[in-house]
Amino acid sequence: MKIESNKVVIIGSGPAGYTAAIYAARAGLKPILYTGGQPGGQLTTTNDVENFPGYPDGVNGPQMMMDLQKQAERFGTKINYGMVTAVDFNNYPFTLKVDEKLDVVAESVIIATGATAKYLGLPSEEKYANRGVSACAVCDGFFYRGKEVAVVGAGDSAAEEASYLANLCPKVHLIVRRDQMRASKIMQERVINNPKIQIHWNSETEEILGDENEVTGARLFNTITKEKETISISGFFLAIGHKPNTEIFKGILEMDEAEYLVVKPGTTKTNIEGVYAVGDVADRVYRQAITAAGTGCMGALDAEKFLVAKEAEHVSLL
């Protein structure tokens, strides 16, 4: 069985993973990065990114990820296309299994596996992805200024996204499955009292409608009256939650109730020394490319400090 040994192994290739790679490489740590199943992360499914600093005219999501990859490689990061399928953090140095066959040994690990937005499971969601369907109002709401939009969800995230969009759009349809919301009382009051937000209670989205180019509406089904209603919208925003990609770390790393990795406040340190979590895999609040990149930087700096201390400890024992 082939064994590779590295000072820093980065799991994941979004803004967090690539930024960690840039900083680790510039520190001379010669990091190796495994891209995972979706090289480049969620931004590879985003057409236009206009809120990342340094791109005054905006940038295509896949192009931005290619730029970050090139920058990481410029400083010596080794990019490998593969999926880390298992980890052993009980023994040091750590061992990662890639694609269920290759063992990789690492003195430190930076986890940047991200989170995946939950969808309703409608074929039309995929059809109109990036053409009216979005899972991030903060990311894409700007493109729908002056247009009617819909938000589906009943928690704080849905209430926040509906309120945010109401500042940009003349009308926001909030689609709620039951006769009440799960959001906090203050957030519920905020949307209920907003004249630009219309709440569709006891409603489910039956289909997202559109032409060959973009979303034009949505067909709703009222679970109480059994009636159907078609609303005219240009944007359909999902706010039914995200699932962090933490399956392989269950029972190994500390997680919160939503399975996001827990880090020590002000750091990227997990409960295992030498293992760090960056980006959306540990962020259930912001989930932005720029915040992910920021924690990627932190993760690399935390790993560097750890490795320097380890080296000093080794020298003192000689």
Backbone bond lengths (Angstrom), bond angles and torsions (degrees), N, CA, C in turn:
res aa  C-N    CA-C-N  psi(-1)  N-CA   C-N-CA  omega(-1)  CA-C   N-CA-C  phi
1 M - - - 1.469 - - 1.522 110.11 -
2 K 1.325 116.41 131.10 1.456 121.26 -176.76 1.523 110.75 -74.49
3 I 1.326 116.07 135.95 1.455 121.53 179.43 1.520 109.46 -121.71
4 E 1.326 116.95 128.69 1.452 122.13 173.86 1.517 108.07 -115.29
5 S 1.340 116.67 139.02 1.461 120.46 -179.54 1.519 109.27 -119.61
6 N 1.327 116.42 135.10 1.459 121.95 -175.92 1.521 110.93 -144.38
7 K 1.328 115.65 150.45 1.462 119.60 175.72 1.520 111.45 -71.65
8 V 1.332 117.23 -41.70 1.467 121.85 -178.87 1.523 109.73 -133.51
9 V 1.318 115.84 126.06 1.461 121.02 172.30 1.521 107.67 -117.20
10 I 1.317 115.68 129.19 1.464 122.04 -179.71 1.519 108.40 -109.31
11 I 1.322 115.81 128.25 1.462 121.28 -179.64 1.520 108.40 -105.19
12 G 1.327 117.18 106.14 1.457 120.73 179.66 1.514 112.08 118.79
13 S 1.347 116.12 150.70 1.456 118.98 -169.77 1.528 114.25 -133.97
14 G 1.326 117.88 30.09 1.451 120.17 173.42 1.518 110.30 -84.91
15 P 1.329 117.74 -163.74 1.469 120.86 178.95 1.525 112.86 -56.37
16 A 1.334 116.87 -36.78 1.469 120.65 179.94 1.525 110.83 -67.51
17 G 1.333 116.53 -47.85 1.450 120.29 -178.02 1.515 112.87 -65.02
18 Y 1.330 116.98 -44.93 1.461 119.89 -179.26 1.526 112.05 -68.44
19 T 1.342 117.11 -37.12 1.466 118.92 177.93 1.519 110.68 -66.43
20 A 1.338 116.95 -41.04 1.467 120.44 175.44 1.525 109.93 -59.09
21 A 1.327 116.19 -40.31 1.465 120.65 -179.81 1.520 111.52 -65.02
22 I 1.331 116.94 -41.71 1.469 120.90 179.51 1.523 110.55 -60.21
23 Y 1.330 116.95 -47.67 1.471 120.90 -177.87 1.524 111.51 -69.23
24 A 1.332 116.79 -41.20 1.465 119.93 -179.93 1.529 110.75 -66.31
25 A 1.330 116.14 -39.65 1.462 119.79 -179.87 1.520 111.30 -66.69
26 R 1.329 116.87 -41.93 1.465 120.31 179.55 1.524 111.97 -66.48
27 A 1.338 115.47 -21.07 1.469 120.05 176.81 1.527 111.39 -86.28
28 G 1.320 116.33 3.02 1.456 120.14 177.95 1.510 114.66 79.21
29 L 1.330 117.88 20.19 1.457 121.04 -175.54 1.530 113.10 -89.67
30 K 1.324 117.15 -5.01 1.462 122.74 177.28 1.538 112.04 49.14
31 P 1.315 117.41 59.39 1.465 120.24 -176.46 1.519 112.75 -69.14
32 I 1.309 114.72 154.02 1.451 121.30 172.07 1.520 106.36 -117.54
33 L 1.306 117.03 134.32 1.463 121.57 -176.99 1.518 109.71 -120.43
34 Y 1.331 115.56 130.10 1.457 121.93 174.84 1.525 107.97 -102.65
35 T 1.320 115.84 123.91 1.462 120.98 -169.59 1.516 114.24 -70.36
36 G 1.327 118.07 -27.32 1.455 119.62 -174.34 1.521 111.22 83.23
37 G 1.312 115.88 -173.29 1.448 121.11 -175.49 1.510 114.95 -72.82
38 Q 1.348 116.74 -20.57 1.466 121.03 179.54 1.529 108.36 -126.33
39 P 1.335 117.63 82.83 1.462 120.18 -179.21 1.525 111.75 -53.73
40 G 1.328 115.59 125.63 1.457 119.77 -178.04 1.510 113.67 95.94
41 G 1.337 117.97 -13.14 1.455 120.94 176.75 1.519 114.23 74.24
42 Q 1.337 115.64 -161.72 1.460 122.13 -173.91 1.527 113.56 -62.04
43 L 1.338 117.00 -28.29 1.463 118.74 -176.47 1.528 112.62 -68.19
44 T 1.310 117.80 -14.65 1.465 119.23 177.33 1.523 110.76 -71.93
45 T 1.338 117.37 -11.89 1.463 121.03 177.02 1.524 111.13 -102.76
46 T 1.329 116.78 10.93 1.464 121.51 -179.32 1.525 109.64 -111.61
47 N 1.320 116.39 124.79 1.463 119.80 -178.22 1.517 112.62 -70.37
48 D 1.322 116.58 -51.85 1.458 120.71 -173.66 1.522 111.15 -122.82
49 V 1.324 115.65 126.13 1.464 122.45 175.09 1.528 106.72 -114.74
50 E 1.326 116.63 114.26 1.459 120.16 -176.18 1.527 113.59 -115.00
51 N 1.338 116.96 -3.29 1.465 119.02 -174.49 1.523 113.20 -113.65
52 F 1.353 117.15 17.02 1.463 119.07 176.60 1.526 108.28 -99.83
53 P 1.321 118.33 123.94 1.469 121.27 -177.23 1.525 112.54 -55.56
54 G 1.332 114.82 143.02 1.457 119.99 176.94 1.508 114.13 100.77
55 Y 1.333 117.02 -7.63 1.462 121.36 177.90 1.532 108.51 -121.67
56 P 1.329 118.00 80.45 1.464 121.23 -174.98 1.524 114.21 -61.08
57 D 1.316 117.59 -25.58 1.461 121.39 179.69 1.524 112.04 -104.06
58 G 1.344 116.04 11.37 1.455 119.68 -176.26 1.519 110.57 79.78
59 V 1.319 115.63 171.99 1.462 120.22 -178.48 1.522 109.02 -153.24
60 N 1.299 116.42 146.24 1.449 122.00 173.53 1.528 109.00 -67.94
61 G 1.337 117.54 134.07 1.462 121.17 -176.18 1.516 114.44 -53.25
62 P 1.340 118.93 -53.04 1.467 120.05 177.96 1.527 112.57 -59.02
63 Q 1.343 117.58 -37.08 1.463 120.34 179.22 1.522 110.69 -65.05
64 M 1.338 116.17 -39.97 1.458 120.44 178.69 1.527 110.91 -61.66
65 M 1.323 116.52 -40.90 1.462 119.96 178.81 1.527 111.32 -67.50
66 M 1.328 116.83 -35.59 1.470 120.05 176.30 1.526 110.44 -65.91
67 D 1.342 116.14 -38.19 1.468 120.03 177.53 1.532 110.70 -62.39
68 L 1.334 115.94 -44.26 1.466 119.99 -179.88 1.527 110.90 -65.91
69 Q 1.322 116.25 -38.67 1.467 119.48 178.57 1.527 110.87 -63.41
70 K 1.324 116.58 -45.84 1.465 120.51 179.21 1.524 111.47 -60.72
71 Q 1.328 115.85 -39.36 1.461 119.55 179.96 1.524 110.32 -65.85
72 A 1.333 116.59 -41.26 1.468 120.23 178.26 1.532 110.64 -64.45
73 E 1.328 116.63 -42.15 1.462 120.54 -179.65 1.523 111.67 -68.60
74 R 1.322 116.41 -32.09 1.466 120.45 179.48 1.523 111.43 -57.57
75 F 1.318 117.52 -34.44 1.460 121.13 -177.84 1.527 112.89 -94.08
76 G 1.335 116.62 3.97 1.461 119.03 173.28 1.508 116.66 109.14
77 T 1.344 118.48 8.78 1.458 120.06 176.43 1.524 109.61 -69.33
78 K 1.305 116.91 136.27 1.452 121.89 174.99 1.522 108.13 -95.83
79 I 1.326 116.75 116.32 1.457 121.87 -179.35 1.520 109.18 -96.18
80 N 1.328 116.11 122.15 1.458 120.59 177.67 1.529 109.17 -118.14
81 Y 1.320 115.75 132.71 1.460 119.87 176.47 1.520 108.07 -86.13
82 G 1.319 115.23 107.68 1.455 120.31 -177.72 1.505 110.80 -174.55
83 M 1.314 116.27 164.61 1.462 123.61 -177.73 1.527 109.77 -114.93
84 V 1.330 116.43 124.32 1.462 120.01 173.72 1.522 107.03 -75.70
85 T 1.313 116.89 118.53 1.461 121.54 -173.04 1.525 114.29 -106.07
86 A 1.332 117.13 -11.80 1.468 120.43 178.00 1.522 108.68 -162.15
87 V 1.334 115.85 154.46 1.467 120.33 179.44 1.522 109.97 -136.52
88 D 1.318 115.46 148.41 1.463 121.99 172.34 1.511 107.30 -123.81
89 F 1.338 115.79 101.65 1.455 121.92 178.98 1.526 112.06 -102.29
90 N 1.334 116.64 7.20 1.467 120.03 -178.72 1.518 112.20 -79.78
91 N 1.313 116.92 -25.04 1.457 121.74 -178.93 1.526 109.50 -120.37
92 Y 1.343 114.76 147.66 1.462 119.64 -179.69 1.524 110.04 -115.71
93 P 1.334 119.00 135.93 1.464 126.45 -1.54 1.528 112.14 -67.09
94 F 1.310 115.68 162.85 1.452 122.05 -175.46 1.527 111.26 -75.48
95 T 1.331 114.94 157.27 1.465 120.32 176.96 1.531 109.08 -125.96
96 L 1.325 115.30 131.37 1.461 121.89 176.79 1.526 108.32 -117.49
97 K 1.309 116.27 141.77 1.459 120.20 175.51 1.525 107.97 -105.49
98 V 1.322 115.98 126.24 1.461 122.03 -178.07 1.526 109.61 -107.68
99 D 1.340 115.33 127.89 1.464 121.57 179.76 1.519 111.85 53.27
100 E 1.334 115.41 30.37 1.462 123.79 175.07 1.523 113.90 62.48
101 K 1.352 117.25 18.69 1.464 117.77 -179.14 1.524 114.10 -142.51
102 L 1.338 117.92 -30.90 1.461 120.26 -176.10 1.525 110.50 -101.64
103 D 1.336 117.14 125.87 1.459 121.81 175.99 1.516 109.53 -91.82
104 V 1.307 116.19 129.41 1.459 123.24 179.25 1.518 108.50 -121.02
105 V 1.319 116.85 127.16 1.461 121.61 179.54 1.518 109.22 -97.96
106 A 1.332 116.21 135.21 1.461 120.61 -177.02 1.520 111.01 -136.57
107 E 1.333 115.30 137.83 1.461 120.41 175.20 1.527 111.24 -80.93
108 S 1.323 117.05 -23.53 1.463 122.12 173.54 1.519 108.27 -150.45
109 V 1.327 115.96 153.28 1.467 121.30 -177.03 1.524 109.08 -132.44
110 I 1.327 115.68 133.32 1.464 121.71 174.85 1.522 107.35 -114.55
111 I 1.321 115.92 117.93 1.465 121.64 -177.30 1.520 109.47 -94.61
112 A 1.334 115.92 121.27 1.466 121.79 -179.95 1.527 109.28 -135.90
113 T 1.327 115.49 47.67 1.464 120.76 -173.32 1.530 113.37 -80.84
114 G 1.335 117.82 -9.53 1.457 120.57 172.97 1.511 115.08 73.19
115 A 1.324 114.69 -165.87 1.464 122.61 179.50 1.525 107.78 -139.74
116 T 1.308 115.88 154.99 1.456 121.34 -178.12 1.519 109.90 -115.60
117 A 1.323 117.41 129.33 1.459 121.69 178.91 1.529 110.17 -66.39
118 K 1.321 116.00 141.61 1.458 120.40 176.31 1.529 109.54 -84.17
119 Y 1.322 115.51 139.48 1.458 121.42 -179.98 1.522 110.73 -119.85
120 L 1.314 116.47 166.50 1.457 121.41 -178.41 1.516 112.24 -77.34
121 G 1.329 116.19 -22.89 1.457 120.09 -179.04 1.515 113.84 93.67
122 L 1.323 117.22 17.31 1.464 121.52 178.87 1.528 110.01 -86.10
123 P 1.331 118.60 137.24 1.467 120.46 176.31 1.527 112.34 -57.01
124 S 1.328 116.46 -32.45 1.466 120.32 -178.12 1.519 112.20 -69.63
125 E 1.342 117.77 -21.20 1.464 120.01 175.71 1.523 110.16 -62.54
126 E 1.319 115.21 -45.50 1.464 120.47 179.99 1.523 110.66 -69.82
127 K 1.321 115.49 -38.89 1.461 120.05 -178.56 1.525 111.64 -60.31
128 Y 1.346 116.24 -40.46 1.464 120.15 -175.62 1.528 113.62 -105.44
129 A 1.316 116.82 18.03 1.466 119.75 174.94 1.520 109.38 -58.88
130 N 1.338 115.74 129.28 1.468 122.68 -177.86 1.529 112.98 67.49
131 R 1.309 116.28 9.46 1.470 120.47 175.35 1.526 109.65 -127.89
132 G 1.326 114.49 29.53 1.460 120.24 -179.79 1.509 112.87 134.74
133 V 1.330 118.01 -22.30 1.464 122.16 177.98 1.523 108.83 -100.37
134 S 1.322 116.41 128.96 1.461 121.51 -177.44 1.520 109.75 -145.72
135 A 1.318 115.93 154.50 1.461 121.69 175.87 1.521 110.92 -112.31
136 C 1.335 117.02 16.25 1.470 120.09 -178.73 1.521 110.43 -150.29
137 A 1.338 116.49 102.81 1.465 120.97 179.83 1.520 111.72 -67.35
138 V 1.330 116.80 -37.68 1.467 119.91 179.83 1.524 110.41 -63.97
139 C 1.340 115.78 -35.84 1.467 120.17 -179.50 1.523 111.73 -72.72
140 D 1.332 116.89 -44.42 1.461 120.95 -167.24 1.527 115.37 -116.53
141 G 1.311 117.33 -6.75 1.459 119.43 -176.81 1.513 114.19 -57.64
142 F 1.325 116.46 -32.93 1.464 122.24 -178.39 1.526 111.89 -55.57
143 F 1.342 116.60 -32.06 1.461 120.70 -177.03 1.530 112.59 -73.45
144 Y 1.338 116.57 -9.21 1.467 119.86 -176.17 1.520 112.61 -115.85
145 R 1.296 115.90 22.88 1.462 120.02 176.22 1.524 109.99 -57.10
146 G 1.337 115.49 133.13 1.458 120.41 177.83 1.518 114.51 77.62
147 K 1.345 117.71 6.88 1.461 121.42 -178.91 1.531 110.01 -120.43
148 E 1.333 116.17 155.47 1.459 120.60 176.03 1.523 109.89 -79.26
149 V 1.335 116.10 140.71 1.461 121.05 -179.40 1.523 109.74 -138.04
150 A 1.311 115.72 170.07 1.462 121.53 177.01 1.517 109.58 -129.36
151 V 1.317 115.65 148.37 1.461 122.73 174.61 1.519 107.06 -126.50
152 V 1.327 117.90 133.07 1.450 120.97 177.00 1.524 108.81 -111.23
153 G 1.337 116.02 129.72 1.460 120.97 -178.32 1.510 110.43 149.20
154 A 1.337 116.09 166.87 1.463 119.72 -176.86 1.526 113.24 -137.76
155 G 1.335 116.60 2.84 1.459 119.69 -178.99 1.511 112.76 -97.54
156 D 1.325 115.79 -169.68 1.459 120.76 179.89 1.520 111.81 -60.15
157 S 1.342 116.90 -38.50 1.461 120.05 -179.19 1.522 111.00 -61.73
158 A 1.335 116.97 -42.96 1.460 120.92 179.37 1.518 110.81 -64.92
159 A 1.335 116.26 -42.23 1.460 120.24 179.38 1.526 111.15 -64.71
160 E 1.317 116.05 -40.92 1.461 120.32 179.20 1.523 111.14 -65.99
161 E 1.340 116.72 -42.61 1.458 119.50 -178.97 1.527 111.08 -68.15
162 A 1.337 116.90 -38.67 1.460 120.00 178.05 1.526 110.53 -64.14
163 S 1.321 116.81 -41.12 1.466 121.09 179.19 1.519 110.77 -66.59
164 Y 1.316 116.00 -40.36 1.467 120.40 178.43 1.526 110.58 -62.70
165 L 1.318 116.67 -46.03 1.457 121.28 -178.12 1.525 111.65 -67.97
166 A 1.330 116.64 -29.76 1.466 120.29 179.32 1.525 111.49 -64.23
167 N 1.321 116.88 -20.67 1.465 120.26 176.23 1.522 111.69 -78.43
168 L 1.331 116.41 -15.69 1.463 121.26 -176.94 1.525 112.81 -111.36
169 C 1.320 115.74 -27.01 1.469 120.45 -170.46 1.530 111.76 -116.90
170 P 1.327 117.36 150.68 1.467 120.29 -179.95 1.518 113.10 -69.80
171 K 1.353 116.88 -27.06 1.467 119.84 179.96 1.522 109.99 -152.43
172 V 1.319 114.92 138.08 1.462 121.58 178.46 1.527 108.33 -124.96
173 H 1.310 116.80 124.17 1.469 122.18 176.26 1.526 107.90 -93.61
174 L 1.313 117.62 119.16 1.462 121.81 177.91 1.522 108.00 -102.61
175 I 1.318 116.49 115.71 1.463 122.34 -174.37 1.525 109.21 -98.69
176 V 1.341 116.23 114.94 1.467 122.60 -175.69 1.522 109.36 -118.79
177 R 1.308 117.06 129.00 1.470 121.32 -174.61 1.523 113.40 -68.26
178 R 1.319 117.63 -33.04 1.474 120.15 -176.40 1.525 110.80 -111.69
179 D 1.328 115.29 -168.95 1.466 119.78 -179.36 1.528 111.79 -93.67
180 Q 1.319 115.97 11.59 1.452 121.25 176.35 1.520 110.10 -153.45
181 M 1.348 115.62 163.40 1.459 120.74 -179.11 1.522 110.59 -103.65
182 R 1.317 115.94 158.55 1.458 121.87 175.83 1.524 111.71 -92.51
183 A 1.327 115.41 -8.16 1.458 119.90 -177.40 1.527 111.18 -64.55
184 S 1.333 115.32 160.10 1.459 120.20 177.03 1.527 109.74 -61.18
185 K 1.315 116.26 156.87 1.465 120.96 -175.17 1.523 111.79 -56.99
186 I 1.334 116.90 -42.38 1.459 119.94 -177.26 1.529 110.93 -66.45
187 M 1.338 117.25 -35.82 1.452 120.12 178.91 1.529 111.04 -72.30
188 Q 1.333 116.47 -36.48 1.460 119.98 176.34 1.523 110.75 -61.87
189 E 1.308 115.84 -45.31 1.462 120.31 -179.95 1.525 110.97 -61.93
190 R 1.321 115.55 -35.73 1.458 120.08 -178.36 1.525 111.22 -63.95
191 V 1.332 117.41 -42.78 1.466 118.89 -179.02 1.528 111.71 -78.97
192 I 1.318 116.84 -37.02 1.474 120.10 -179.63 1.525 111.17 -64.25
193 N 1.324 116.22 -35.74 1.464 120.53 -177.17 1.526 113.34 -89.95
194 N 1.315 117.05 0.07 1.459 119.94 179.05 1.534 109.06 -88.03
195 P 1.321 118.24 115.69 1.471 120.62 -176.39 1.530 113.65 -65.70
196 K 1.327 117.40 -15.34 1.466 120.46 -178.77 1.530 112.06 -90.60
197 I 1.342 116.11 -4.25 1.463 120.11 -179.80 1.524 109.70 -109.44
198 Q 1.316 116.87 121.77 1.469 122.27 175.20 1.519 108.62 -106.04
199 I 1.322 116.42 121.33 1.464 120.64 -178.77 1.525 109.91 -94.39
200 H 1.302 115.59 128.94 1.464 122.33 176.74 1.526 107.32 -103.23
201 W 1.323 117.20 95.72 1.455 122.06 -177.47 1.530 110.94 -73.91
202 N 1.328 116.46 155.66 1.471 122.87 176.19 1.527 111.67 50.64
203 S 1.313 115.56 39.32 1.458 119.35 -174.29 1.527 112.38 -122.58
204 E 1.305 114.69 141.41 1.456 121.52 174.75 1.520 109.14 -122.12
205 T 1.319 115.85 149.81 1.461 120.40 177.71 1.518 108.48 -84.19
206 E 1.312 115.41 116.58 1.458 120.70 179.87 1.523 111.28 -85.31
207 E 1.327 115.83 -36.55 1.460 120.20 179.66 1.520 110.64 -162.73
208 I 1.323 115.69 145.51 1.467 121.78 171.74 1.523 106.44 -95.54
209 L 1.306 116.15 129.58 1.454 121.37 -174.01 1.524 111.12 -105.32
210 G 1.327 115.65 154.94 1.453 118.96 178.90 1.513 111.98 -179.57
211 D 1.323 115.15 176.05 1.459 120.45 175.50 1.525 108.29 -99.79
212 E 1.300 116.98 -156.64 1.453 120.10 -178.07 1.530 112.92 -72.57
213 N 1.332 115.95 -16.34 1.464 119.43 -173.05 1.521 115.17 -111.81
214 E 1.330 118.26 -33.80 1.458 118.99 -170.76 1.519 112.52 -159.21
215 V 1.328 115.08 169.38 1.456 122.24 177.69 1.526 109.72 -71.27
216 T 1.314 115.66 136.91 1.463 120.86 176.76 1.524 112.84 -123.49
217 G 1.332 116.97 -12.71 1.460 118.79 -179.05 1.514 112.35 -178.13
218 A 1.329 115.34 -174.66 1.465 121.56 177.15 1.520 108.23 -149.86
219 R 1.319 115.92 142.23 1.460 120.89 177.41 1.531 108.71 -102.94
220 L 1.325 115.45 121.92 1.458 122.08 -177.14 1.528 110.43 -105.99
221 F 1.333 114.42 151.45 1.462 121.04 177.83 1.524 108.90 -124.63
222 N 1.339 115.99 122.41 1.462 120.89 179.13 1.523 108.91 -85.47
223 T 1.330 116.96 118.39 1.463 121.62 -174.56 1.530 113.23 -72.35
224 I 1.322 117.51 -13.86 1.472 121.39 179.67 1.528 110.72 -95.45
225 T 1.319 116.87 -52.30 1.466 120.64 -177.35 1.527 112.42 -85.46
226 K 1.361 116.44 -14.95 1.464 123.16 -176.89 1.537 112.54 66.37
227 E 1.309 116.11 14.38 1.462 119.84 179.56 1.527 110.58 -88.83
228 K 1.328 114.09 153.89 1.456 120.33 176.90 1.522 109.73 -109.31
229 E 1.307 115.07 147.17 1.461 120.74 -178.64 1.524 108.75 -139.93
230 T 1.314 115.98 137.18 1.458 120.81 177.18 1.522 109.26 -109.14
231 I 1.318 116.48 125.74 1.461 121.10 178.02 1.525 109.05 -110.11
232 S 1.320 115.73 144.66 1.461 120.93 178.71 1.518 109.33 -93.63
233 I 1.323 116.48 117.49 1.463 121.84 -178.57 1.523 109.62 -142.06
234 S 1.321 115.44 161.30 1.459 121.16 175.90 1.529 112.04 -109.27
235 G 1.344 115.91 -18.34 1.460 120.38 -179.20 1.507 111.29 -137.57
236 F 1.334 116.76 141.00 1.462 122.79 -179.95 1.521 107.93 -126.04
237 F 1.332 116.88 113.77 1.462 121.64 -174.18 1.532 110.96 -109.94
238 L 1.319 114.96 127.03 1.461 121.11 177.48 1.512 110.05 -91.08
239 A 1.318 116.56 128.80 1.461 121.27 178.11 1.521 108.70 -138.01
240 I 1.329 114.96 53.16 1.461 120.41 -177.83 1.528 111.13 -109.03
241 G 1.327 114.99 15.90 1.453 119.38 172.96 1.519 114.64 109.31
242 H 1.319 114.57 168.87 1.461 123.36 176.42 1.523 108.79 -126.53
243 K 1.299 115.81 152.98 1.464 121.02 175.52 1.520 108.35 -116.31
244 P 1.337 117.57 114.98 1.467 119.43 178.76 1.524 110.57 -66.79
245 N 1.310 116.21 143.93 1.470 121.46 -178.30 1.532 109.34 -85.95
246 T 1.324 114.38 77.14 1.472 120.77 -173.34 1.528 113.43 -123.94
247 E 1.315 116.91 13.50 1.460 121.01 -173.14 1.530 112.43 -53.73
248 I 1.330 117.81 -44.73 1.470 119.67 -174.82 1.530 112.85 -74.38
249 F 1.332 117.12 -7.32 1.466 119.72 -178.65 1.536 112.53 -103.05
250 K 1.333 116.87 0.78 1.467 120.32 -178.76 1.525 110.61 -62.19
251 G 1.328 115.50 134.90 1.451 121.05 -179.38 1.513 113.59 78.21
252 I 1.333 115.97 0.38 1.463 120.79 -178.62 1.520 110.96 -117.50
253 L 1.338 115.62 -50.15 1.465 121.28 179.56 1.521 110.18 -108.76
254 E 1.316 115.86 149.07 1.457 120.68 179.63 1.526 110.38 -69.28
255 M 1.339 115.73 134.09 1.463 122.02 179.54 1.526 109.62 -130.21
256 D 1.344 115.55 159.38 1.452 118.80 174.46 1.526 108.85 -88.18
257 E 1.345 116.47 -173.41 1.459 119.51 -175.41 1.532 113.33 -65.82
258 A 1.333 116.79 -20.59 1.468 120.87 178.71 1.526 111.58 -96.84
259 E 1.335 116.81 6.79 1.468 124.28 176.76 1.522 114.17 73.95
260 Y 1.342 116.95 19.95 1.462 120.13 169.41 1.524 108.11 -79.39
261 L 1.334 117.02 145.56 1.453 119.93 178.58 1.517 110.12 -69.44
262 V 1.310 116.07 138.79 1.466 122.37 -179.46 1.520 109.44 -94.25
263 V 1.326 116.92 129.42 1.468 121.40 176.90 1.525 109.26 -119.20
264 K 1.325 115.26 155.99 1.454 119.92 177.84 1.529 108.65 -69.08
265 P 1.335 117.60 134.96 1.463 121.67 -175.75 1.529 112.44 -50.63
266 G 1.325 115.22 133.46 1.454 120.75 177.91 1.513 114.63 79.99
267 T 1.339 117.02 5.18 1.466 121.78 -179.40 1.518 109.17 -139.52
268 T 1.322 115.40 -178.12 1.470 120.95 172.03 1.523 110.35 -112.99
269 K 1.317 117.13 15.33 1.463 122.05 -175.59 1.526 111.03 -75.10
270 T 1.336 115.82 130.68 1.454 121.23 173.32 1.529 108.34 -88.72
271 N 1.317 116.54 -170.90 1.464 120.16 179.28 1.526 112.80 -75.33
272 I 1.326 117.02 -7.26 1.466 120.88 176.92 1.521 108.94 -110.37
273 E 1.319 116.09 122.17 1.457 121.06 -178.64 1.530 110.22 -60.78
274 G 1.328 115.72 130.42 1.455 120.31 179.42 1.517 113.86 95.37
275 V 1.338 116.71 -3.74 1.469 121.47 178.47 1.522 108.29 -117.75
276 Y 1.330 116.34 128.86 1.463 121.98 -172.53 1.531 110.03 -127.18
277 A 1.324 115.65 147.43 1.467 121.42 -179.77 1.516 109.20 -121.01
278 V 1.331 116.93 127.95 1.461 121.64 -176.67 1.531 109.90 -133.05
279 G 1.328 115.86 156.06 1.453 120.80 176.61 1.515 113.53 76.98
280 D 1.333 115.19 -156.54 1.461 121.51 -171.84 1.524 114.06 -65.98
281 V 1.324 118.52 -17.76 1.458 120.32 -179.80 1.527 111.21 -66.64
282 A 1.342 115.90 -19.44 1.467 120.60 178.82 1.528 111.64 -123.49
283 D 1.330 117.35 9.96 1.471 121.70 -175.60 1.519 110.31 -125.73
284 R 1.313 116.56 103.78 1.461 120.42 -179.99 1.524 111.88 -97.70
285 V 1.337 116.77 3.77 1.464 120.46 -174.88 1.524 112.86 -106.98
286 Y 1.330 117.42 -58.04 1.469 120.96 -170.79 1.529 113.42 -89.56
287 R 1.332 116.97 -53.47 1.459 122.85 176.49 1.534 113.02 51.52
288 Q 1.319 116.31 48.12 1.457 121.88 177.50 1.526 109.79 -114.85
289 A 1.323 116.27 154.50 1.463 119.96 -179.53 1.519 111.17 -60.19
290 I 1.326 116.90 -39.97 1.464 120.36 -176.46 1.526 111.54 -70.41
291 T 1.341 118.09 -37.38 1.463 119.55 177.72 1.530 110.27 -71.03
292 A 1.326 116.16 -35.39 1.469 120.02 176.78 1.522 110.30 -63.10
293 A 1.330 116.31 -44.59 1.459 120.18 178.71 1.522 111.02 -61.59
294 G 1.326 116.17 -40.23 1.468 119.93 179.27 1.514 112.50 -60.65
295 T 1.330 116.67 -44.24 1.466 118.68 178.93 1.524 111.22 -72.11
296 G 1.333 116.87 -26.03 1.463 119.27 174.53 1.511 110.75 -61.59
297 C 1.331 115.99 -42.86 1.465 121.41 175.03 1.526 110.38 -59.22
298 M 1.336 115.76 -46.58 1.470 120.65 -179.80 1.527 110.99 -59.64
299 G 1.334 116.35 -42.39 1.458 120.26 -178.44 1.516 112.24 -61.90
300 A 1.328 116.25 -41.65 1.463 120.08 178.93 1.522 111.11 -65.43
301 L 1.334 116.64 -41.59 1.465 120.14 179.30 1.522 110.97 -66.99
302 D 1.338 117.19 -39.37 1.465 120.37 177.27 1.528 110.41 -63.55
303 A 1.336 116.53 -42.50 1.471 120.51 179.63 1.523 110.92 -65.03
304 E 1.326 116.66 -40.56 1.465 120.32 179.52 1.526 111.02 -61.29
305 K 1.330 116.64 -45.50 1.472 120.68 179.25 1.528 110.81 -61.46
306 F 1.318 115.68 -40.75 1.464 120.88 178.95 1.527 110.93 -61.74
307 L 1.327 116.66 -45.57 1.461 121.10 -177.54 1.532 111.79 -68.97
308 V 1.326 116.78 -36.73 1.471 120.56 176.42 1.517 110.12 -62.65
309 A 1.339 115.91 -43.18 1.466 120.35 179.07 1.533 110.59 -64.89
310 K 1.338 116.61 -39.84 1.449 121.10 178.82 1.527 111.19 -62.74
311 E 1.326 115.53 -40.78 1.452 120.78 -179.64 1.526 110.61 -66.97
312 A 1.336 116.35 -41.33 1.459 121.07 178.75 1.526 110.61 -63.58
313 E 1.319 114.69 -39.33 1.479 120.63 178.73 1.531 109.88 -63.59
314 H 1.335 115.69 -42.02 1.470 120.53 -179.31 1.533 110.91 -64.94
315 V 1.339 115.83 -42.27 1.462 120.47 -179.63 1.518 110.95 -64.23
316 S 1.329 116.63 -39.89 1.469 120.49 -178.29 1.521 112.56 -66.06
317 L 1.348 115.40 -22.54 1.464 119.62 -179.64 1.526 113.09 -86.09
318 L 1.342 115.96 -11.43 1.476 120.25 -179.28 1.504 111.82 -74.82
